[in-house]
Amino acid sequence: MALRNAVQRSASLVVIALLSLSGASAAEQQQISSRIVRQPVHSHALAAVGYSKRLHALEVEFVSGAVYRYRNVPPQIYRDFLSAASKAQFYDTNVRGHFPSVHVKPRRS
């Protein structure tokens, strides 16, 4: 009886761990292609930003080459982003962690 309870507890913990990991890895592995035009910005961390009014999607390209799309972003956030004195600070304060994001596949030349 004690062995069965221990096995059930262990199985439950494994299922919970797998469910939490599968959600995170699915989000991390999901990649999309992009046709959103990004314009270069002056920043030590960011290379370019772009926005789709139709999708309400903001794309941020980092100097490392990584590109992320942030969904459900109001147009005013993009306008404020472009006019911000420090693009990296604006990103850290107003974008990162505030909107759902997905990694964008690199464009083919």
C-alpha positions as CSV (number, residue, x, y, z in Angstrom):
1,M,0.0,0.0,0.0
2,A,2.8,2.4,1.0
3,L,4.7,1.5,-2.2
4,R,1.6,2.2,-4.4
5,N,1.1,5.6,-2.8
6,A,4.7,6.5,-3.3
7,V,4.5,5.4,-7.0
8,Q,1.3,7.5,-7.5
9,R,2.9,10.5,-5.9
10,S,6.0,10.2,-8.0
11,A,3.9,9.7,-11.2
12,S,1.8,12.8,-10.3
13,L,5.0,14.9,-9.8
14,V,6.4,13.7,-13.1
15,V,3.1,14.6,-14.9
16,I,3.1,18.0,-13.4
17,A,6.7,18.6,-14.3
18,L,6.2,17.5,-17.9
19,L,3.1,19.6,-18.3
20,S,4.9,22.7,-17.1
21,L,8.0,22.0,-19.2
22,S,6.0,21.2,-22.3
23,G,4.2,24.6,-22.1
24,A,7.4,26.5,-21.8
25,S,9.3,24.5,-24.5
26,A,6.4,24.8,-26.9
27,A,6.4,28.6,-26.5
28,E,10.2,28.7,-26.8
29,Q,10.2,26.5,-29.9
30,Q,7.4,28.2,-31.7
31,Q,9.0,30.3,-34.5
32,I,7.3,32.3,-37.2
33,S,8.5,34.0,-40.4
34,S,8.0,37.7,-40.8
35,R,7.2,40.2,-43.5
36,I,7.0,43.1,-41.1
37,V,9.4,45.9,-42.3
38,R,11.8,46.9,-39.5
39,Q,13.7,50.2,-39.5
40,P,17.1,50.6,-38.0
41,V,17.3,52.4,-34.6
42,H,20.2,54.0,-32.7
43,S,20.8,51.8,-29.7
44,H,23.5,49.7,-28.0
45,A,21.3,46.7,-27.7
46,L,18.6,47.0,-30.5
47,A,19.2,47.0,-34.2
48,A,15.8,47.6,-35.6
49,V,12.1,47.8,-34.8
50,G,8.9,47.3,-36.9
51,Y,5.2,47.3,-36.4
52,S,2.1,45.9,-38.1
53,K,-1.1,47.9,-37.5
54,R,-3.2,45.0,-38.8
55,L,-1.7,42.4,-36.5
56,H,-0.9,44.9,-33.6
57,A,2.5,43.2,-33.6
58,L,5.8,44.8,-32.7
59,E,9.0,43.3,-33.8
60,V,12.3,44.0,-32.1
61,E,15.6,43.0,-33.7
62,F,18.6,42.9,-31.4
63,V,22.2,43.6,-32.3
64,S,22.8,39.8,-31.7
65,G,20.5,39.2,-34.7
66,A,17.7,37.6,-32.6
67,V,14.2,38.9,-33.5
68,Y,11.1,38.7,-31.4
69,R,7.5,39.6,-32.2
70,Y,5.4,41.0,-29.4
71,R,1.6,40.6,-29.8
72,N,-1.3,42.7,-28.8
73,V,0.9,45.9,-28.7
74,P,-1.1,49.2,-29.1
75,P,0.1,51.5,-31.9
76,Q,1.0,54.2,-29.3
77,I,3.6,51.9,-27.8
78,Y,5.3,51.7,-31.2
79,R,5.1,55.5,-31.7
80,D,6.5,56.1,-28.2
81,F,9.2,53.5,-28.8
82,L,10.4,55.3,-31.9
83,S,10.5,58.6,-30.2
84,A,12.2,57.4,-27.0
85,A,15.7,58.8,-26.3
86,S,16.9,55.4,-25.1
87,K,15.3,52.6,-27.2
88,A,16.8,49.9,-24.9
89,Q,15.5,51.5,-21.8
90,F,12.0,51.9,-23.4
91,Y,12.1,48.2,-24.4
92,D,13.1,47.1,-20.9
93,T,10.4,49.3,-19.2
94,N,7.5,49.1,-21.6
95,V,7.8,46.0,-23.8
96,R,9.7,43.1,-22.3
97,G,7.5,41.1,-20.0
98,H,4.4,43.1,-20.9
99,F,3.3,41.4,-24.1
100,P,3.3,37.8,-25.3
101,S,6.2,37.1,-27.6
102,V,7.5,34.6,-30.1
103,H,10.9,34.1,-31.7
104,V,11.0,35.1,-35.4
105,K,12.9,32.9,-37.9
106,P,15.9,34.7,-39.6
107,R,15.1,36.0,-43.0
108,R,16.6,34.2,-45.9
109,S,18.8,36.4,-48.2
